[in-house]
Amino acid sequence: MKSYLITSPEYYTQDAEMFVQKLEASFLRYKPDRALYRDKQNAGYKELAALFISLCKKHKIEAFLHGDELLAAAFGAHGVHLTSQQYDQISKAKEQNLLVGISAHTKEEVLQAQKLGASYVTYSPIFASPDKGEPKGVEALKEVLAECSIDVFALGGIVDEAQIQEIAKTKAVGFASIRYFYNL
């Protein structure tokens, strides 16, 4: 099962030196397959995005940037992860020869992402997660997986091995998390 680290300024900071130190510590401890640089508020996003991609390459981790396919392509990222409001950008992102992921919160969104040619979706929230609404649960994840062929990463409230083992019993390609990868 693949693991997908998602950054958050709450844990990784916006200070370049601290960002690199904390991210490298997470990479060394957890060895994720993929990582997403996600920071919606940072005026210095481009600087940290470049550091992020460099660090991912050093550790042989697939690098994804959040919401901006042109920047992802320009910086040599493996892909871009779009928000649930960016379904109309899937085709533009694919034109950049990127892997294209998108956030999905309903079965209909998962099926739409599949129809539009996205490479994968994150489906969330599976477990209780701060400010993310009612958790869907593993059974709802299984129902979605039974109806789609797109790669699905379970997301939301995944903070320990027991939850990862629950996800591993499904057909999900993997799990994505912010907090699991920050338990240093």
N, C-alpha and C positions, 0 to 999 in steps of 0.2 A: 504494500500500500504506500502511495506517495504522500509525502508531507510537504506542506505549503506554509511557510512563515509569512506573516503579514506584519509590517511595522506599524507603529503608532507613535506619534510624538510624545504621548503620555509616558511611554516606556523608553524610547530610544533618544529622546531630546532633539532639539534643532541645532545644537552646538556640534560642529563638524567633528571635532576630536572625540567628544563623548559618544557621538553617534557611531563612529567607526569602532571604538572600543567595545561598546555594548553589542553592536551587530556582530562583530567578529566573535565575541564570547558566545553568543547564541549559535552562530554557525558551527563553531568548534564543538560545542556541547551536543547540539541536536542534529547536526548534519541534514538539514532539510533538502529536499529535491528541488524545490522552487522557493522563490522569495519575491514578495511584492513590496515596493516602496510606496507607502500610502501616507500622505501628509497633506491634507486639503488646505491648510492655512499658512504654510511656510513661504515667506517671500524669497527665501534662499533655496527653493525646491530644486532648481537646476544643479546647483553646486552639490547638494547632498545626493541627488539622483546619480550624478557622475561617480561620486565616491561609492555609492551603493552598487552600481553596475560593476565597477572595478573590483570590489570586494567579492561579489558573486562570481565573477570570472576566476578570481584567485582560488576560490573554494569549489569551483566547478558546480555551481548552483545556477539553475535557470533564473534569469532576472526579468522581472515584470515591473513596469511603471503604471501608475494609476491614472486612468482617464485621458491620456494624451498620446495618441498613436504616433504623431509626428515626432515628438520628443523621444519616445521609445525607439523609433526607427533611427533617428539621428544619433542617439547614444549607444546604439548597438545592443539594445535589450532583446531578449528572446521574444518578449511579447508585451501586450498591454492588457490591463484589466479595466473594463468599463463598468460604470455604475448601472443600476437598474433603470436610470433615466437616459441611457445612451444606446439603446438598441438600434437606433437609426445610424449609429457610427460603426457598426460591425463590418459592413462592406468596405468602408473607407480604411479601417484598420487592417483588413485582410489585404488590401491593395499595397500596404507597406511590407508585405511578406512577414507579418508577425503572427505569433500564436495569439489568439484573441479569446480572453476570458471575460465573463460578465456576471454580475451579481443577479441572482434570482431568488425570489421569495415565495413563488407559487409554482404549481405544476405547469400552468399556462405559460409563465415566463420561461421555464426550462424548455418547453417544447418550441416556443418562439425562437429562443437562442439557437436551438438545434436547426430549425428551419432556415434561419438566416446565416447559418454556416459558422457559428462561433466554435472555437476549439474545445472549450470547456465552460462550465458554470460553477460558481460557488452557490450552494443552496443553503439558506439559513432563515432563522436560527434553529439549530437542531436541539440544543440545550439552552437553559436560561443564560442570558447574556445581557449585560447592562444596557439599558435603553434600546433594546432591539425587539420588544414586544413578546408575545406569548411564544414559547418554544414549540416547534413543530413535532419534535420527537423522532426517534429512530423508525417507528412504524410508518410515519408519513414519508420519510426519506425512502424507505423500501418501496412504497407505492409509486413515488415519482420515478425511481430507478426501473421499475417494472414497465414503465411506459415510454422510456426514452433510450436513445443510443449514444447520446453525447456524454463525454466524460463529466462526472459530477464529483466535486469536492464538497464534503460535508463541512459546514462552518457554523460557528456560534456556540459559545459556552464550552468549548472543548479545552479542558484545562488539566486532564490527568489521563493516565494509561488505561484506566477502566473504561472511560468514554471512547478512547481510541479503539479498544478491543471491541466495543459495541459497533462502531463504524466498520471495523474490519470484517464483521459478520455479514455486511451488506455487499452489494455490487458497486459501491462507490469506489472511484479510482483512488481516492485518498481523503485526507482531512486537511483543513486550513484553520489556522488559529493565530491570534495575536498573543494572548496570555499564556498559552501552553509553552511557547518558545521563550518566554521571558522569565520562567522560574529558574533563575540562575543560583 
